């Protein structure tokens, strides 16, 4: 068959793919997947995309998920005009930088605004409390540099992705362009370049969303929305009258049952059993209703499981990041508490003193997963660089001096003469191209490269978040900050990690030696450095997962055991850190609030 695109134009990511394909005259069959009716959870669609997300691409027998990966695949296969993804080393790096950054900095808050301003009130009849609405709106701080488009003087994939995301709140009657003339002018330039007819066509469903008859909503979707409302402290789900599961999510056996029931839409009441206290905890967050008279009961054989753990961010690290609410229960990467700068260029701002040209400099803290990935890649490929250590726990990333290298105040950051770059994925790709790294890291083959892109896009809001949460909740909070982590929070985080590990094994690794094929790639390097976070906190990540354990050994051997241990020495000694003093606790207070939210 020909090219098929599985889309729902209510989704900003789907609109980006739709607009690009139409604008580039790429022939495709539109396969509609109705998100509001839960069709992405159907058995038929799961066979296409086990991640249960849109968009998806099917090109003959080749199937691809993640919008960024799909856009890059289409761009390469159909030889789209070069301005979409420029061949120039620096210009392409700018597009990569934005595409990595936007996952949590733009996509998350824009989606939140749509739900809070329109969908939650429409579906449930309940208004979100004003303080919650303000909290989300405060995340959005859109600024535009003095450029025609995000990465320069020509439209690129970055502009399309950004604009469709920023249109999301318009359905909820929230116009983020109203208070910024520069932003409004940029929007008009992008819309006119795309073509107003195509732009309006792609957004027709979104603009008519207020007319949608929500009585047609699938009951299981409405139930998921109600659970989302619980996070906003709006409503409690009605008490269950049927199936009850007696679980302690510190137990691996219990987590398997819990994840299976959740994933398959099995309705149940969670009765939390506290193994450490030897009895039930009837006051748990999900089990506050009266005990029904004669419920159906299931209790798996209890085996003491490893304890839980905390969060992580996009492809760079900062100690002031907010984790997004995951779709389908999966954790997402934290976003900056006060971010959403439309153009995340790490270049020096106009008027800042020009530093003398030097060789390659990498600004890293090896406590950070993305920094370790960049460090290992550079060392393994014998790329000469000056290591500039930026200590996150001392707040050095917040300094004015570092802000001249990276205004986002995150690590890693790269400085190559006068050129500066943020976002670890963008940095890895830049180093691979400039220093002509062996092909297996980022293969030239169209489909093999798309597999690497797919993983690198997925991990931002999946594995990264749960791995960071595990480390902080299980290790850093109690031992470094002296903060108590609620058992249910830790248990929930461990369940999220289990879910991500299952997807890592089933969706990406499968029966291959490495995540994207028979050779190590950037995907393996990024994944393994993430998993070392929960391992450093004492979690037995590979227990009962022999396939992943064997993969870990292969990755370590391919990198080189000495280099692998060198890169992870800092994080493996995190448990020996002296307790934080009062000043450091105060500095990290916003992080604590975010990671325990």
Helices and strands as residue ranges (DSSP letters): E 3-7, H 12-23, E 29-32, G 35-37, G 39-41, H 43-48, E 56-59, E 62-65, H 67-77, G 82-85, H 89-102, I 103-107, H 108-114, I 115-119, H 120-124, H 130-137, H 157-167, G 168-172, H 181-194, H 196-207, G 209-211, G 214-216, H 219-231, E 244-247, H 252-263, E 269-274, E 279-280, E 297-298, E 321-323, G 327-329, E 334-336, E 360-364, H 369-380, E 386-389, G 392-394, G 396-398, H 400-403, E 413-416, E 419-422, H 424-434, G 439-441, H 446-458, G 459-461, H 463-471, I 472-481, H 487-503, I 504-509, H 522-536, H 546-559, H 561-572, G 574-576, H 582-587, H 589-595
